[in-house]
Amino acid sequence: MRAGPIWPVTLECGDLVLRPIRYRDRKEWTEVRSRNSEWLAPWEASNPDPAGGLPDYRQMVRSLKSQAAQATALPFVITERIPTAASPAIVGQLTVSSIVWGSAMMATLGYWVDRGRAGHGIAPTAVAMVTDHCFRTLGLHRMEINIRPENAPSLRVVQKLGFRDEGYRPRYLHINGEWADHRSFALTAEEVPDGLLRPWLASRPS
């Protein structure tokens, strides 16, 4: 176990701000999710128990905060500074979960982005920011991202950042009502000695 707390933390890059999810984000978060319901539905986690369901917003935040306090998760909302808004607007969510310390020093990362902001480099920038933080500040060794083979936008994110394809995981997670195959991608700290964010930003058209 890492000595000392790992949360809360806020990460910034230009107009992009990754900050802790909050109870008072409920209205804005719900509006963004509702607007993107069809866009996100094919990739949504579901409960395999026919009698079960998913947590509501407050339950989700409570669980994420508890995991963060136990140093097993980093629950961010992705926000973007907009000239006409008084504060950065929520445009997505990114959670580092299943953090394992000790001899493993690894974690899993998942994210979603508002369809209206997709294609603007938000997801790869956010993933690069958080992966660099996990490797350089927290000292983690491995970051893993699992993606449905049909999820072309998410596949482009890991390809842009150079995550290594480690192959298929049959029926890995329960997604949108069924056990779904995933492709597993990963990076270790040694593979990106210069980090992810600086090379990614340098590769983008000016």
C-alpha positions in Angstrom: 0.0 0.0 0.0 1.2 3.5 -0.8 1.9 5.6 2.3 -0.5 8.5 2.6 -3.7 9.5 0.8 -3.9 9.6 -3.0 -7.2 11.6 -3.2 -8.5 14.3 -3.9 -6.5 15.5 -6.8 -7.2 17.9 -9.8 -5.3 17.7 -13.1 -5.3 20.4 -15.7 -4.1 20.8 -19.3 -5.2 23.9 -21.2 -8.9 24.1 -21.1 -9.3 20.6 -19.8 -9.8 20.1 -16.0 -10.1 16.7 -14.4 -11.5 17.0 -10.9 -13.2 14.8 -8.2 -16.8 13.9 -8.9 -19.1 15.6 -6.3 -22.7 15.1 -5.0 -23.6 18.6 -6.1 -22.7 17.6 -9.7 -25.8 15.5 -9.9 -28.0 17.9 -12.0 -25.3 18.7 -14.6 -24.0 15.1 -14.7 -27.5 13.7 -15.2 -28.3 16.2 -18.0 -25.1 15.2 -19.8 -25.9 11.5 -19.4 -29.5 12.0 -20.5 -28.4 13.9 -23.6 -26.0 11.1 -24.5 -28.2 8.1 -23.5 -28.3 6.6 -27.0 -24.6 7.3 -27.7 -23.5 5.5 -24.5 -26.1 2.7 -24.2 -24.2 0.1 -26.2 -21.2 0.4 -23.8 -23.0 0.7 -20.5 -22.3 -1.6 -17.6 -25.4 -3.6 -16.6 -26.3 -6.0 -13.7 -26.4 -9.7 -14.6 -28.9 -10.3 -11.8 -32.4 -9.9 -13.5 -33.8 -8.6 -10.2 -30.9 -6.2 -9.7 -30.1 -2.8 -11.0 -27.4 -0.1 -11.1 -26.8 2.4 -8.3 -28.4 5.8 -8.5 -26.2 8.9 -8.7 -25.8 9.4 -5.0 -25.0 5.7 -4.4 -22.5 5.8 -7.2 -20.7 8.8 -5.8 -20.8 7.4 -2.3 -19.2 4.2 -3.6 -16.5 6.0 -5.6 -15.6 8.3 -2.7 -15.3 5.2 -0.4 -13.0 3.5 -2.9 -10.9 6.7 -3.3 -10.6 6.9 0.5 -9.3 3.3 0.5 -6.8 4.2 -2.3 -8.4 1.8 -4.8 -9.9 4.4 -7.2 -9.6 7.9 -8.7 -13.1 9.1 -9.7 -12.8 12.1 -12.0 -15.3 14.1 -14.0 -13.8 15.6 -17.2 -14.6 19.3 -17.4 -13.8 21.9 -20.1 -13.5 25.6 -19.7 -15.9 27.4 -22.0 -15.7 31.2 -22.5 -19.5 31.7 -22.0 -19.6 29.6 -18.8 -18.7 30.7 -15.2 -17.1 27.4 -14.4 -15.8 24.4 -16.5 -18.6 22.3 -17.9 -18.8 18.5 -17.4 -18.1 16.8 -20.7 -17.4 13.3 -19.5 -16.1 11.0 -16.7 -12.9 9.1 -16.2 -12.4 6.6 -13.4 -9.2 4.8 -12.4 -10.4 1.7 -10.6 -9.1 -1.7 -9.2 -5.9 0.0 -8.0 -3.6 -2.7 -6.6 -0.5 -1.8 -4.7 2.2 -4.1 -3.4 3.9 -6.3 -6.0 1.4 -5.5 -8.7 1.2 -1.6 -8.7 -1.5 -1.6 -11.4 -4.9 -0.2 -12.2 -7.7 -0.2 -14.8 -9.1 2.9 -16.5 -12.5 3.6 -18.0 -14.0 6.8 -19.5 -16.9 8.3 -21.5 -17.2 11.6 -23.3 -20.1 13.8 -24.4 -20.9 13.0 -28.0 -21.0 16.7 -28.8 -17.3 17.0 -27.8 -16.1 13.7 -29.2 -13.4 14.0 -31.9 -11.8 17.0 -30.2 -9.0 15.1 -28.5 -10.7 15.2 -25.0 -10.6 11.5 -24.3 -7.0 10.8 -25.3 -5.8 14.0 -23.5 -7.6 12.9 -20.3 -6.3 9.4 -20.5 -2.8 10.6 -21.0 -3.1 13.1 -18.1 -4.3 10.5 -15.7 -1.9 7.7 -16.8 1.0 10.1 -16.4 -0.2 11.0 -12.9 -0.6 7.3 -12.0 2.9 6.4 -13.3 4.9 9.5 -12.2 3.1 10.7 -9.1 1.6 7.6 -7.6 4.3 5.2 -8.8 2.0 2.7 -10.4 3.6 0.3 -13.0 0.8 -0.8 -15.3 -2.4 0.8 -16.7 -5.1 -1.3 -18.4 -8.1 -0.3 -20.5 -10.7 -2.8 -21.7 -12.8 -2.0 -24.7 -15.6 -3.6 -26.6 -14.3 -4.6 -30.1 -17.2 -2.7 -31.7 -16.4 0.6 -29.9 -14.5 2.3 -32.6 -14.1 5.7 -30.9 -12.6 4.2 -27.8 -10.3 2.0 -29.9 -9.0 5.1 -31.6 -8.1 6.6 -28.2 -5.8 3.7 -27.2 -4.3 3.5 -30.7 -3.5 7.2 -30.7 -1.7 6.9 -27.3 0.1 3.7 -28.1 -1.5 1.3 -25.7 -0.4 -2.3 -26.4 -3.2 -4.7 -27.6 -3.1 -7.7 -25.3 -5.9 -9.6 -27.0 -9.5 -10.7 -26.4 -11.2 -11.4 -23.1 -14.3 -13.5 -23.9 -17.5 -12.5 -22.0 -15.4 -10.2 -19.8 -18.0 -7.7 -18.5 -21.8 -7.5 -18.4 -22.6 -4.7 -20.9 -26.0 -3.4 -22.1 -27.7 -6.6 -20.9 -25.3 -9.3 -21.9 -21.9 -10.8 -21.2 -19.6 -9.0 -23.7 -16.2 -9.7 -25.2 -13.5 -7.1 -24.7 -10.1 -6.3 -26.1 -7.5 -5.6 -23.4 -4.9 -2.8 -23.9 -2.1 -1.9 -21.5 1.0 0.1 -20.9 3.7 -0.1 -18.3 5.7 2.8 -17.0 8.9 1.6 -18.7 7.2 1.8 -22.2 6.6 5.5 -21.9 9.6 7.0 -20.2 8.7 10.5 -21.5 5.1 10.0 -20.4 2.0 10.1 -22.6 0.8 13.7 -22.5 3.7 15.5 -24.0 4.1 13.2 -27.1 0.4 13.2 -27.6 0.1 17.0 -27.6 3.2 17.2 -29.9 1.5 14.9 -32.4 -1.6 17.0 -32.8 -1.9 19.5 -35.6 -1.1 23.0 -34.3 
